[in-house]
């Protein structure tokens, strides 16, 4: 009977992950840019709002101090609050409130939504993954992600079509209402999957402090943290502004249907190269794999320097494929650097602190380049007398920083031995 409950829980986990992914699609990238554009929010502020997700790792540090004996009730409550807030993002533009008040409320809502999401996220993962056999975690995770990606591709085409249909008829608020209703339905399904999932009993836990002294006294952890920080600065100095550039009439002017095509291409490339990179890392090392991934990411940013409305559909697609190939390995490699070079007793804390520091630095990098975006746009997309678009300049910055990250990894880890080599 217990095994049947665990099997049902694993099925619910796959559904839950897919539904959560669909909700996330409607509050990120071009969908977020459509909302902020309707509210009259500038591209520079849209970039800052998009980078709020980088602060999630800081919120997760707060989560580490909350250690209830049972996580199910807390995760359920926080997940519902998070999704209600996401739904309300589509409701704000429909209200008759003052324009500035709408913007303030919108920003507060999305910040709170990500706070609730990140406090609950790790506890939810721990709860659901406890139902999976330790020897089948890799296979299970791969299946779960592939199903989510397939669901996301179909969903993106449908919702992209809805957005395009009503946008062409100057009835974008109708699309917002439909999106809010769809998200409400998804929230109900998502909540049911968690209600129907059993939680394994566990011993009472007490809050555990992070060993900051031990972390910052470990050279390996410092080197790994620096890699995280450089990459987050590089990525968040450009990518948060790409969403607005894609859908802006003064930018690439992509339809949501084309954005859905891009998402499908991205998903296919990422799934395929996740396997390729995994085999490469097992044969050589995650640091060598990360060096190659940074090289490909840098090439992608370099290509995007030349992305303008006249060639946007082709050039941005090439950039997006490069980014998909690179990201298929980067996230995994960053995490696995901790497993390669950090002792077991410090790994969890090292990863938490590295992600938190990198998240803050990534957010600050978005803040730092935001005035540059505003300056270029106010000068009719001119910089030093040249006609350029802000994302072109940001892509150049990201490219240079990614090259720095690649060089650092190749030098810093060249002579370091993995823990497995010492055994």
C-alpha positions in Angstrom: 0.0 0.0 0.0 2.8 2.4 0.9 4.7 1.7 -2.3 1.5 2.4 -4.3 1.2 5.8 -2.5 4.9 6.5 -3.4 4.3 5.5 -7.0 1.3 7.8 -7.2 3.4 10.6 -5.6 6.1 10.2 -8.4 3.4 10.5 -11.1 2.0 13.6 -9.3 5.6 15.0 -9.2 5.9 14.7 -13.0 2.6 16.4 -13.5 3.3 19.1 -10.8 6.7 19.9 -12.4 5.1 20.3 -15.8 2.2 22.5 -14.6 4.6 24.7 -12.6 6.7 25.1 -15.7 3.7 26.3 -17.7 2.9 28.9 -15.1 6.5 30.1 -15.1 6.3 30.6 -18.9 3.5 33.2 -18.5 5.5 35.3 -16.1 8.9 35.4 -17.8 10.7 36.8 -20.8 8.4 38.1 -23.6 5.2 37.5 -21.6 6.6 39.6 -18.8 7.7 42.2 -21.3 4.2 42.4 -22.8 2.8 43.1 -19.3 5.3 45.8 -18.5 4.9 47.4 -21.9 1.1 47.7 -21.3 1.9 49.3 -17.9 4.2 51.8 -19.6 7.3 50.4 -17.8 10.6 51.2 -19.5 12.8 48.5 -21.0 15.5 49.3 -18.4 13.0 48.7 -15.5 11.7 45.6 -17.2 15.2 44.3 -17.2 15.5 44.9 -13.5 12.2 43.2 -12.8 13.3 40.2 -15.0 16.4 39.9 -12.9 14.4 39.5 -9.6 14.7 35.8 -10.2 18.4 36.0 -9.5 17.6 37.1 -5.9 15.9 33.7 -5.4 19.1 32.2 -4.1 19.2 34.8 -1.3 15.6 33.9 -0.4 16.6 30.3 -0.3 19.0 31.1 2.6 16.0 32.2 4.6 14.4 28.9 3.7 17.3 27.0 5.3 16.3 28.4 8.7 12.8 27.1 8.4 12.9 23.4 9.1 9.5 22.0 10.0 9.0 18.3 10.7 6.5 18.1 7.8 6.9 20.3 4.7 3.7 19.5 2.9 1.4 22.0 4.6 4.0 24.9 4.4 4.8 24.2 0.7 1.1 24.0 -0.2 0.4 27.4 1.4 3.4 29.1 0.0 2.8 27.7 -3.5 -0.8 28.9 -3.6 0.3 32.3 -2.4 3.1 32.4 -5.1 0.7 31.5 -7.9 -2.1 33.8 -6.8 0.5 36.6 -6.9 1.6 35.5 -10.4 -2.1 35.5 -11.5 -2.6 39.0 -10.1 0.2 40.3 -12.4 -2.3 39.9 -15.3 -5.1 41.5 -13.2 -3.1 44.7 -12.4 -3.3 46.1 -16.0 -7.1 45.5 -16.0 -7.7 47.8 -13.0 -8.5 51.5 -13.2 -5.8 52.5 -10.8 -3.3 55.3 -11.4 -0.5 54.4 -13.8 2.3 54.9 -11.2 0.4 53.0 -8.6 0.0 50.1 -11.0 3.8 50.0 -11.5 4.5 50.0 -7.8 2.0 47.3 -7.1 3.2 45.2 -10.0 6.9 45.3 -8.8 5.9 44.5 -5.2 3.7 41.6 -6.4 6.4 40.0 -8.5 9.1 40.4 -5.7 6.8 38.8 -3.1 5.9 36.0 -5.6 9.5 35.0 -6.1 10.1 35.2 -2.3 7.3 32.7 -1.6 8.4 30.5 -4.5 12.0 30.3 -3.4 11.3 29.7 0.3 9.1 26.8 -0.7 11.1 25.4 -3.6 13.9 23.4 -2.0 11.5 22.0 0.6 9.2 20.9 -2.2 12.0 19.3 -4.1 13.2 17.5 -1.0 9.7 16.3 -0.3 9.0 14.9 -3.8 12.5 13.5 -4.5 12.3 11.5 -1.2 9.7 9.4 -3.1 12.2 8.5 -5.8 14.6 5.5 -5.5 18.2 6.8 -5.1 19.4 4.6 -7.9 16.8 6.0 -10.4 17.1 9.7 -9.6 18.9 10.5 -12.9 16.5 8.6 -15.1 13.5 10.0 -13.3 14.7 13.6 -13.4 15.5 13.3 -17.2 12.0 11.9 -17.9 10.4 14.7 -15.8 12.3 17.4 -17.6 11.6 16.1 -21.0 7.8 15.9 -20.3 7.9 19.4 -18.9 9.7 20.7 -22.1 7.2 19.0 -24.4 4.2 20.4 -22.4 5.9 23.8 -22.5 6.4 23.7 -26.3 2.7 23.0 -26.9 1.6 25.5 -24.3 3.8 28.2 -25.7 2.3 27.8 -29.2 -1.2 28.0 -27.9 -0.8 31.0 -25.6 1.5 32.7 -28.1 -1.3 32.4 -30.6 -3.8 33.8 -28.1 -1.5 36.8 -27.4 -1.0 37.5 -31.1 -4.7 37.1 -32.0 -5.8 39.7 -29.5 -2.8 42.0 -29.9 -3.5 42.4 -33.6 -7.1 43.4 -32.7 -5.9 45.9 -30.1 -7.6 43.8 -27.4 -4.5 42.8 -25.4 -6.5 43.1 -22.1 -8.7 40.3 -23.2 -5.6 38.1 -23.7 -4.5 39.1 -20.1 -7.9 38.0 -18.8 -7.7 34.7 -20.6 -4.1 34.2 -19.3 -5.2 34.9 -15.7 -8.1 32.3 -16.1 -5.7 29.8 -17.6 -3.2 30.3 -14.7 -6.0 29.9 -12.2 -6.9 26.6 -13.7 -3.3 25.5 -13.7 -3.0 26.6 -10.1 -5.9 24.3 -9.1 -4.4 21.3 -10.9 -1.0 22.1 -9.4 -2.4 22.3 -5.9 -4.3 19.0 -6.4 -1.1 17.2 -7.4 0.5 18.2 -4.1 -2.6 17.3 -2.0 -2.5 13.8 -3.6 1.2 13.3 -2.9 2.1 11.5 0.3 5.0 12.8 2.5 7.5 10.5 4.0 7.7 10.8 7.7 11.1 12.1 9.0 12.7 12.9 12.3 12.3 16.4 13.8 14.9 18.8 12.5 16.4 21.9 14.0 17.6 25.0 12.2 21.3 24.7 11.1 23.5 27.7 10.8 25.7 28.0 7.7 29.4 27.6 8.5 30.5 30.9 6.9 34.0 30.7 8.6 34.6 27.3 7.1 33.4 28.3 3.7 35.4 31.5 3.3 38.5 29.7 4.6 38.3 27.0 1.9 40.3 28.0 -1.3 38.3 25.6 -3.4 35.0 27.1 -2.4 36.3 30.6 -3.0 37.4 29.6 -6.6 34.0 28.1 -7.3 32.1 31.1 -5.9 34.1 33.4 -8.2 33.1 31.3 -11.2 29.4 31.6 -10.2 29.8 35.4 -9.6 31.5 36.1 -13.0 29.0 34.1 -14.9 25.9 35.6 -13.2 27.3 39.1 -13.8 27.9 38.3 -17.5 24.5 36.7 -18.0 22.4 39.3 -16.0 24.1 42.2 -17.7 22.3 41.3 -20.9 19.7 38.6 -20.9 17.1 40.4 -18.7 16.7 43.0 -21.4 16.3 40.6 -24.3 12.6 39.9 -23.6 11.6 43.5 -24.2 13.8 43.7 -27.2 12.2 40.7 -28.8 8.6 42.0 -28.7 9.2 45.8 -29.0 7.9 47.5 -32.1 11.2 49.5 -32.1 13.1 46.4 -31.6 12.9 42.9 -33.2 9.1 42.9 -33.2 8.7 39.2 -32.9 5.3 37.7 -32.7 4.5 35.4 -29.7 4.1 32.6 -32.2 7.7 33.0 -33.4 8.8 33.2 -29.7 7.1 29.9 -29.3 9.1 28.5 -32.2 12.3 29.7 -30.6 11.3 28.1 -27.3 10.7 24.8 -29.1 14.1 25.0 -30.8 15.7 25.8 -27.5 14.1 22.9 -25.7 15.2 20.4 -28.3 18.8 21.6 -28.4 19.0 21.7 -24.6 17.6 18.1 -24.2 20.0 16.7 -26.8 23.1 18.5 -25.5 22.4 17.7 -21.9 23.2 14.1 -22.7 26.2 15.1 -24.8 27.7 17.3 -22.1 27.0 14.7 -19.4 29.1 12.1 -21.3 31.8 14.7 -21.9 32.0 15.6 -18.2 32.2 12.0 -17.1 35.1 11.4 -19.4 37.1 14.6 -18.9 35.8 16.8 -16.0 33.1 19.3 -15.3 35.6 22.2 -15.3 36.7 21.3 -18.8 33.1 21.0 -19.9 32.3 24.4 -18.3 35.2 26.0 -20.2 33.7 24.8 -23.5 30.2 25.8 -22.5 31.4 29.3 -21.6 33.1 29.5 -25.0 29.9 28.6 -26.8 27.9 31.1 -24.6 30.5 33.8 -25.5 30.1 33.0 -29.2 26.3 33.4 -28.8 26.6 36.8 -27.1 29.1 37.8 -29.8 26.6 36.8 -32.6 23.9 38.8 -30.8 26.0 42.0 -31.0 25.0 42.0 -34.7 21.3 41.4 -34.1 19.1 44.2 -35.4 15.5 44.3 -36.7 16.6 43.7 -40.3 18.2 40.3 -39.5 16.7 39.6 -36.1 14.8 36.4 -37.0 17.9 34.7 -38.2 20.6 36.1 -36.0 18.6 35.9 -32.7 17.7 32.3 -33.6 21.4 31.4 -34.0 22.2 33.2 -30.6 19.4 31.3 -29.0 20.7 27.9 -30.2 24.2 28.7 -28.9 22.7 29.7 -25.6 20.7 26.5 -25.4 23.8 24.4 -26.1 25.8 26.3 -23.5 23.1 26.3 -20.8 22.6 22.6 -21.3 25.9 22.2 -19.5 26.6 25.4 -17.5 24.0 24.9 -14.7 25.0 21.3 -14.2 28.7 22.1 -14.3 28.5 24.9 -11.8 26.7 22.6 -9.3 29.0 19.7 -9.9 32.1 21.8 -9.3 31.1 21.6 -5.7 31.0 17.8 -5.9 34.3 17.6 -7.6 36.3 19.9 -5.3 34.4 20.4 -2.0 34.3 17.9 0.8 30.9 16.3 1.6 30.4 18.2 4.9 30.7 21.6 3.1 28.9 21.0 -0.2 25.4 22.1 0.7 26.6 25.3 2.4 29.1 26.0 -0.4 26.4 25.8 -3.1 24.0 27.9 -1.0 26.5 30.7 -0.4 27.9 30.6 -4.0 24.4 30.9 -5.4 23.4 33.7 -3.0 26.5 35.8 -3.7 26.2 35.2 -7.4 22.4 36.1 -7.3 23.1 39.4 -5.6 25.9 40.2 -8.0 23.8 39.3 -11.0 21.0 41.6 -9.8 23.4 44.4 -9.2 24.9 44.0 -12.7 21.4 44.5 -14.1 21.0 47.6 -12.0 24.4 48.9 -13.2 23.7 48.6 -16.9 20.1 49.8 -16.7 21.0 53.5 -17.0 23.0 52.7 -20.1 19.9 51.1 -21.6 17.9 54.3 -20.8 20.6 56.5 -22.1 20.8 54.8 -25.5 17.1 54.7 -25.9 16.7 58.4 -25.0 19.3 59.3 -27.6 17.3 57.5 -30.3 19.4 54.4 -30.1 22.7 56.2 -30.7 25.9 55.8 -28.7 29.1 57.7 -29.5 27.4 58.8 -32.8 26.7 55.3 -33.9 23.2 53.9 -34.4 23.0 50.9 -32.1 20.3 49.2 -30.0 20.9 48.8 -26.3 20.9 44.9 -26.4 23.8 45.0 -28.9 25.9 46.9 -26.4 24.9 44.7 -23.6 25.7 41.6 -25.6 29.2 43.0 -26.2 29.6 43.4 -22.4 28.3 39.9 -21.7 30.6 38.5 -24.4 33.7 40.0 -22.8 32.7 38.9 -19.3 32.0 35.4 -20.5 35.5 35.2 -22.0 36.8 36.3 -18.6 34.8 33.5 -17.0 36.2 31.0 -19.5 39.8 32.1 -18.9 39.4 32.0 -15.2 38.0 28.4 -15.1 40.8 27.2 -17.5 43.5 28.7 -15.2 42.0 28.3 -11.7 41.2 24.6 -12.0 44.0 23.5 -14.3 46.2 22.2 -11.4 43.4 21.3 -9.0 42.7 17.6 -8.3 39.2 16.4 -8.0 38.4 14.7 -4.7 37.7 11.4 -6.6 41.3 11.5 -7.9 42.6 11.6 -4.3 40.7 8.4 -3.3 
